[in-house]
Amino acid sequence: MNAYQGQTFQMHQLINIKQVISITGLCRSTLYEMMDEDSPYSDPTFPKKVVISQKRIGWLAIEIHQWIEDKANNRNQRE
């Protein structure tokens, strides 16, 4: 089942920032903070961006979903 607005998509599909925001529930600035290695909010487990062109980046949908799944699976270990 797909968590992105009831639409179907291929798991190897590149998704844009708006779709990542919708799927994760995080805001744009938080996502960029998580990707910034110098940020105190850096998350090295967050999927790496894919450079599509000089002005476009994307993420693999499967990696975003796996990251969410890993967070869910690890929540009991931290409690």
C-alpha positions in Angstrom: 0.0 0.0 0.0 1.2 3.5 -0.8 1.3 6.2 1.8 1.4 9.0 -0.8 -2.1 10.4 -1.3 -3.5 7.1 -2.5 -1.5 7.2 -5.7 0.4 4.3 -7.1 4.1 4.7 -8.1 7.1 2.5 -8.7 9.4 2.1 -5.7 12.4 2.9 -7.9 10.8 6.1 -9.0 12.5 9.4 -8.2 10.3 11.7 -6.2 10.6 15.4 -5.6 10.9 17.5 -2.5 7.1 18.1 -2.3 6.5 14.3 -2.3 9.2 13.7 0.3 7.5 16.4 2.5 4.1 14.8 2.0 5.4 11.2 2.8 7.5 12.1 5.8 5.5 14.9 7.3 8.7 17.0 7.6 9.0 20.5 6.4 11.5 21.5 3.6 13.9 23.3 6.0 14.0 20.3 8.3 14.8 18.0 5.4 17.7 20.2 4.3 19.0 20.4 7.9 18.9 16.6 8.1 21.0 16.4 4.9 23.5 19.0 6.0 26.5 17.2 7.7 27.4 20.4 9.6 24.0 20.9 11.1 23.2 19.8 14.6 20.0 18.2 13.1 22.0 16.1 10.6 20.7 12.6 10.1 23.3 10.4 8.3 20.6 7.7 7.9 18.4 10.0 5.8 18.5 8.9 2.1 21.0 10.8 -0.1 19.6 13.0 -2.8 19.9 12.1 -6.5 21.1 15.0 -8.7 18.8 15.0 -11.8 20.0 18.2 -13.4 21.7 21.5 -12.3 18.4 22.7 -10.8 16.7 19.5 -9.9 17.2 16.8 -7.2 15.1 13.9 -6.2 15.1 10.9 -3.9 14.4 7.2 -4.5 10.9 6.5 -3.2 12.0 3.1 -1.9 14.8 4.7 0.2 12.4 7.2 1.7 10.0 4.4 2.6 12.8 2.2 4.0 14.0 5.1 6.1 10.5 5.6 7.6 10.3 1.8 8.2 13.7 1.8 9.9 12.6 4.7 12.2 9.4 2.8 13.1 11.2 -0.4 13.7 13.8 1.3 16.0 11.3 3.3 18.1 11.0 0.4 20.6 14.7 0.1 21.0 15.0 3.7 22.3 12.3 3.4 24.9 
